[in-house]
């Protein structure tokens, strides 16, 4: 048996998932031949994602920020990871292709599961319910952002005001700067010196701010009948 080809028992979940993305990408490329321009765009986006991730992984390996011990690699970077981004870029273009088909656009626009709640909002609310339930049941193993973010987006699509996204980003950078100074002064410490936790806390402010502004818009529009406009 040739050891260069792993047996099914040796395949890792990431490898299996990447192989599934490869198969889906081939189908997507074939499907996009029916609409001029999408297939070359998919290859361009996928190629960009491949090169960008390869460069990022190489810099991380070279500066010893991380290292890999998986599969065949080039200059320390496993080819499987940039390939994952290649297929992801192709499938992202395919998703754009599907969602911009006239019949799909019309169907999604007319699809309301409940009075005033669109299919997109229902999906966001379902994701929020799933992750928030997990957070409150097992807070040590879950991130609050995973639940707050889809909940915030469920309200955001109701108003579709881009300035809400901009304003929601500001507290992220303010908190990251302030917490960085507080950590240096030892005014705040994280368990085991967990710096990534500080990053997650900062990102939580984005979803929290967006959620709060969405609630303001909802209350003003539906309680006080204020004409909240979309841009």
C-alpha positions as a Markdown table, in Angstrom:
| # | Residue | x | y | z |
|---|---|---|---|---|
| 1 | Unk | 0.0 | 0.0 | 0.0 |
| 2 | Unk | 1.3 | 3.5 | -0.9 |
| 3 | Unk | 1.7 | 5.5 | 2.3 |
| 4 | Unk | 1.5 | 8.7 | 0.4 |
| 5 | Unk | -2.3 | 8.3 | 0.3 |
| 6 | Unk | -4.0 | 8.2 | 3.7 |
| 7 | Unk | -6.4 | 5.4 | 4.4 |
| 8 | Unk | -9.9 | 6.5 | 5.6 |
| 9 | Unk | -9.0 | 5.8 | 9.2 |
| 10 | Unk | -6.2 | 8.3 | 9.0 |
| 11 | Unk | -8.2 | 11.1 | 7.4 |
| 12 | Unk | -8.7 | 14.1 | 9.7 |
| 13 | Unk | -12.0 | 16.0 | 9.8 |
| 14 | Unk | -10.4 | 19.1 | 8.2 |
| 15 | Unk | -9.2 | 16.9 | 5.3 |
| 16 | Unk | -12.6 | 15.4 | 4.8 |
| 17 | Unk | -14.3 | 18.8 | 4.9 |
| 18 | Unk | -11.8 | 20.2 | 2.4 |
| 19 | Unk | -12.4 | 17.3 | 0.1 |
| 20 | Unk | -16.2 | 18.0 | 0.3 |
| 21 | Unk | -15.5 | 21.6 | -0.6 |
| 22 | Unk | -13.5 | 20.5 | -3.6 |
| 23 | Unk | -16.3 | 18.4 | -4.9 |
| 24 | Unk | -18.8 | 21.2 | -4.3 |
| 25 | Unk | -16.4 | 23.7 | -6.0 |
| 26 | Unk | -16.2 | 21.6 | -9.2 |
| 27 | Unk | -20.0 | 21.5 | -9.3 |
| 28 | Unk | -20.2 | 25.2 | -8.7 |
| 29 | Unk | -17.7 | 25.9 | -11.6 |
| 30 | Unk | -19.7 | 23.8 | -13.9 |
| 31 | Unk | -23.0 | 25.5 | -12.9 |
| 32 | Unk | -21.6 | 28.9 | -13.3 |
| 33 | Unk | -20.7 | 28.3 | -17.0 |
| 34 | Unk | -24.3 | 29.0 | -17.7 |
| 35 | Unk | -23.9 | 32.7 | -16.7 |
| 36 | Unk | -21.1 | 34.6 | -18.4 |
| 37 | Unk | -18.4 | 36.1 | -16.2 |
| 38 | Unk | -19.1 | 34.2 | -13.0 |
| 39 | Unk | -16.7 | 31.3 | -13.6 |
| 40 | Unk | -13.6 | 33.5 | -14.2 |
| 41 | Unk | -14.6 | 35.6 | -11.3 |
| 42 | Unk | -14.8 | 32.5 | -9.1 |
| 43 | Unk | -11.4 | 31.4 | -10.2 |
| 44 | Unk | -9.9 | 34.9 | -9.6 |
| 45 | Unk | -11.5 | 35.2 | -6.1 |
| 46 | Unk | -10.4 | 31.6 | -5.2 |
| 47 | Unk | -6.9 | 32.3 | -6.5 |
| 48 | Unk | -6.7 | 35.5 | -4.5 |
| 49 | Unk | -7.9 | 33.7 | -1.3 |
| 50 | Unk | -5.3 | 30.9 | -1.9 |
| 51 | Unk | -2.4 | 33.3 | -2.3 |
| 52 | Unk | -3.4 | 35.6 | 0.5 |
| 53 | Unk | -3.8 | 32.7 | 3.0 |
| 54 | Unk | -0.5 | 31.1 | 1.8 |
| 55 | Unk | 1.3 | 34.4 | 2.4 |
| 56 | Unk | -0.3 | 34.8 | 5.8 |
| 57 | Unk | 0.5 | 31.3 | 6.9 |
| 58 | Unk | 4.1 | 31.5 | 5.7 |
| 59 | Unk | 4.7 | 34.7 | 7.7 |
| 60 | Unk | 3.2 | 33.1 | 10.7 |
| 61 | Unk | 5.4 | 30.0 | 10.4 |
| 62 | Unk | 8.5 | 32.1 | 9.6 |
| 63 | Unk | 8.1 | 34.3 | 12.6 |
| 64 | Unk | 7.4 | 31.2 | 14.8 |
| 65 | Unk | 3.9 | 32.4 | 15.8 |
| 66 | Unk | 2.6 | 29.0 | 14.9 |
| 67 | Unk | 3.6 | 25.8 | 13.2 |
| 68 | Unk | 1.9 | 22.8 | 11.6 |
| 69 | Unk | 2.3 | 19.1 | 11.7 |
| 70 | Unk | -0.2 | 18.0 | 9.2 |
| 71 | Unk | -0.1 | 16.8 | 5.6 |
| 72 | Unk | 2.3 | 17.8 | 2.8 |
| 73 | Unk | 3.7 | 21.3 | 3.2 |
| 74 | Unk | 5.6 | 23.9 | 1.2 |
| 75 | Unk | 8.0 | 26.1 | 3.3 |
| 76 | Unk | 6.2 | 24.9 | 6.4 |
| 77 | Unk | 2.7 | 25.7 | 5.1 |
| 78 | Unk | 0.3 | 22.7 | 4.6 |
| 79 | Unk | -1.1 | 23.0 | 1.1 |
| 80 | Unk | -4.5 | 21.8 | 2.5 |
| 81 | Unk | -5.1 | 25.1 | 4.2 |
| 82 | Unk | -4.7 | 27.5 | 1.2 |
| 83 | Unk | -6.7 | 25.0 | -0.9 |
| 84 | Unk | -9.5 | 25.3 | 1.7 |
| 85 | Unk | -9.5 | 29.0 | 1.0 |
| 86 | Unk | -9.4 | 28.5 | -2.7 |
| 87 | Unk | -12.5 | 26.4 | -2.6 |
| 88 | Unk | -14.1 | 28.8 | -0.2 |
| 89 | Unk | -13.5 | 31.7 | -2.6 |
| 90 | Unk | -15.1 | 29.7 | -5.4 |
| 91 | Unk | -18.1 | 28.8 | -3.3 |
| 92 | Unk | -18.5 | 32.4 | -2.1 |
| 93 | Unk | -18.8 | 33.4 | -5.7 |
| 94 | Unk | -21.3 | 30.6 | -6.3 |
| 95 | Unk | -23.4 | 31.8 | -3.4 |
| 96 | Unk | -23.4 | 35.3 | -4.9 |
| 97 | Unk | -24.4 | 33.8 | -8.2 |
| 98 | Unk | -27.3 | 31.9 | -6.7 |
| 99 | Unk | -28.6 | 34.7 | -4.5 |
| 100 | Unk | -28.6 | 37.1 | -7.5 |
| 101 | Unk | -30.7 | 34.9 | -9.7 |
| 102 | Unk | -34.0 | 36.7 | -10.4 |
| 103 | Unk | -36.2 | 33.9 | -9.3 |
| 104 | Unk | -34.2 | 33.4 | -6.0 |
| 105 | Unk | -34.2 | 37.1 | -5.3 |
| 106 | Unk | -38.0 | 37.3 | -5.7 |
| 107 | Unk | -38.6 | 34.2 | -3.6 |
| 108 | Unk | -36.5 | 35.5 | -0.8 |
| 109 | Unk | -38.1 | 38.9 | -0.9 |
| 110 | Unk | -41.6 | 37.4 | -0.7 |
| 111 | Unk | -40.8 | 34.8 | 2.0 |
| 112 | Unk | -42.1 | 35.7 | 5.4 |
| 113 | Unk | -42.4 | 32.9 | 7.9 |
| 114 | Unk | -44.2 | 35.1 | 10.5 |
| 115 | Unk | -45.9 | 38.4 | 10.3 |
| 116 | Unk | -43.1 | 40.9 | 9.7 |
| 117 | Unk | -40.2 | 38.3 | 10.1 |
| 118 | Unk | -38.4 | 37.4 | 6.9 |
| 119 | Unk | -36.7 | 34.1 | 6.3 |
| 120 | Unk | -33.3 | 35.7 | 6.7 |
| 121 | Unk | -34.3 | 37.2 | 10.1 |
| 122 | Unk | -35.7 | 33.8 | 11.2 |
| 123 | Unk | -32.3 | 32.1 | 10.4 |
| 124 | Unk | -30.5 | 34.8 | 12.3 |
| 125 | Unk | -32.8 | 34.4 | 15.3 |
| 126 | Unk | -32.5 | 30.6 | 15.2 |
| 127 | Unk | -28.7 | 30.9 | 15.3 |
| 128 | Unk | -28.9 | 33.4 | 18.1 |
| 129 | Unk | -31.2 | 31.1 | 20.2 |
| 130 | Unk | -28.9 | 28.1 | 19.6 |
| 131 | Unk | -25.6 | 29.9 | 20.7 |
| 132 | Unk | -27.2 | 31.9 | 23.5 |
| 133 | Unk | -28.7 | 28.8 | 25.0 |
| 134 | Unk | -25.3 | 27.1 | 24.8 |
| 135 | Unk | -23.6 | 30.1 | 26.4 |
| 136 | Unk | -25.9 | 30.2 | 29.4 |
| 137 | Unk | -25.8 | 26.4 | 29.9 |
| 138 | Unk | -22.0 | 26.1 | 29.5 |
| 139 | Unk | -20.5 | 29.7 | 29.6 |
| 140 | Unk | -17.0 | 28.3 | 29.9 |
| 141 | Unk | -17.1 | 26.6 | 26.6 |
| 142 | Unk | -19.0 | 29.1 | 24.5 |
| 143 | Unk | -18.5 | 32.7 | 23.2 |
| 144 | Unk | -21.2 | 35.2 | 23.9 |
| 145 | Unk | -20.4 | 36.9 | 20.5 |
| 146 | Unk | -21.7 | 33.9 | 18.6 |
| 147 | Unk | -25.1 | 34.5 | 20.0 |
| 148 | Unk | -25.2 | 38.3 | 20.0 |
| 149 | Unk | -24.0 | 38.7 | 16.5 |
| 150 | Unk | -26.8 | 36.9 | 14.6 |
| 151 | Unk | -29.3 | 38.6 | 17.0 |
| 152 | Unk | -27.9 | 42.0 | 16.1 |
| 153 | Unk | -28.0 | 41.2 | 12.4 |
| 154 | Unk | -31.6 | 40.1 | 12.7 |
| 155 | Unk | -32.5 | 43.6 | 13.7 |
| 156 | Unk | -30.0 | 45.3 | 11.4 |
| 157 | Unk | -31.6 | 43.9 | 8.2 |
| 158 | Unk | -34.9 | 45.4 | 9.4 |
| 159 | Unk | -33.4 | 48.9 | 8.9 |
| 160 | Unk | -30.4 | 48.4 | 6.6 |
| 161 | Unk | -28.6 | 51.5 | 7.6 |
| 162 | Unk | -24.8 | 51.2 | 6.8 |
| 163 | Unk | -23.9 | 53.9 | 9.4 |
| 164 | Unk | -25.0 | 51.5 | 12.1 |
| 165 | Unk | -22.1 | 49.1 | 11.1 |
| 166 | Unk | -19.6 | 52.0 | 11.2 |
| 167 | Unk | -20.7 | 53.2 | 14.6 |
| 168 | Unk | -20.7 | 49.6 | 16.0 |
| 169 | Unk | -17.1 | 49.3 | 15.0 |
| 170 | Unk | -15.9 | 52.2 | 17.0 |
| 171 | Unk | -16.4 | 50.6 | 20.5 |
| 172 | Unk | -14.3 | 47.6 | 19.3 |
| 173 | Unk | -11.2 | 49.7 | 18.8 |
| 174 | Unk | -11.8 | 51.9 | 21.9 |
| 175 | Unk | -12.2 | 48.8 | 24.1 |
| 176 | Unk | -9.2 | 47.0 | 22.6 |
| 177 | Unk | -7.1 | 50.1 | 23.2 |
| 178 | Unk | -8.3 | 50.6 | 26.8 |
| 179 | Unk | -8.1 | 47.0 | 27.7 |
| 180 | Unk | -4.5 | 46.8 | 26.3 |
| 181 | Unk | -3.5 | 49.7 | 28.6 |
| 182 | Unk | -5.3 | 48.1 | 31.6 |
| 183 | Unk | -3.5 | 44.8 | 31.0 |
| 184 | Unk | -0.1 | 46.5 | 30.8 |
| 185 | Unk | -0.9 | 48.3 | 34.1 |
| 186 | Unk | -2.2 | 45.0 | 35.6 |
| 187 | Unk | -5.5 | 46.6 | 36.3 |
| 188 | Unk | -7.1 | 43.6 | 34.7 |
| 189 | Unk | -5.9 | 40.1 | 34.2 |
| 190 | Unk | -7.2 | 37.1 | 32.2 |
| 191 | Unk | -7.1 | 33.5 | 33.2 |
| 192 | Unk | -3.8 | 31.9 | 32.1 |
| 193 | Unk | -2.9 | 35.2 | 30.5 |
| 194 | Unk | -5.4 | 34.5 | 27.8 |
| 195 | Unk | -4.8 | 37.4 | 25.3 |
| 196 | Unk | -7.3 | 36.0 | 22.7 |
| 197 | Unk | -10.0 | 36.4 | 25.3 |
| 198 | Unk | -9.3 | 40.1 | 25.3 |
| 199 | Unk | -9.8 | 40.2 | 21.5 |
| 200 | Unk | -13.1 | 38.4 | 21.9 |
| 201 | Unk | -14.3 | 40.8 | 24.5 |
| 202 | Unk | -13.5 | 43.7 | 22.1 |
| 203 | Unk | -15.4 | 42.0 | 19.3 |
| 204 | Unk | -18.3 | 41.5 | 21.6 |
| 205 | Unk | -18.8 | 45.3 | 21.6 |
| 206 | Unk | -19.5 | 45.3 | 17.9 |
| 207 | Unk | -22.4 | 42.9 | 18.2 |
| 208 | Unk | -23.6 | 44.5 | 21.4 |
| 209 | Unk | -23.6 | 48.1 | 19.9 |
| 210 | Unk | -25.3 | 46.9 | 16.7 |
| 211 | Unk | -27.9 | 45.1 | 18.8 |
| 212 | Unk | -28.6 | 48.1 | 20.9 |
| 213 | Unk | -29.0 | 50.4 | 17.9 |
| 214 | Unk | -31.3 | 47.8 | 16.3 |
| 215 | Unk | -33.4 | 47.8 | 19.4 |
| 216 | Unk | -33.6 | 51.6 | 19.3 |
| 217 | Unk | -34.7 | 51.5 | 15.7 |
| 218 | Unk | -37.3 | 48.8 | 16.4 |
| 219 | Unk | -38.8 | 50.7 | 19.4 |
| 220 | Unk | -38.8 | 54.0 | 17.6 |
| 221 | Unk | -40.5 | 52.6 | 14.5 |
| 222 | Unk | -43.0 | 50.2 | 16.0 |
| 223 | Unk | -43.7 | 51.7 | 19.4 |
| 224 | Unk | -43.4 | 55.4 | 18.8 |
| 225 | Unk | -44.2 | 55.3 | 15.0 |
| 226 | Unk | -41.0 | 57.3 | 14.2 |
| 227 | Unk | -40.1 | 57.1 | 10.4 |
| 228 | Unk | -36.8 | 55.2 | 10.6 |
| 229 | Unk | -35.4 | 55.3 | 7.1 |
| 230 | Unk | -33.1 | 53.0 | 5.2 |
| 231 | Unk | -30.2 | 54.5 | 3.3 |
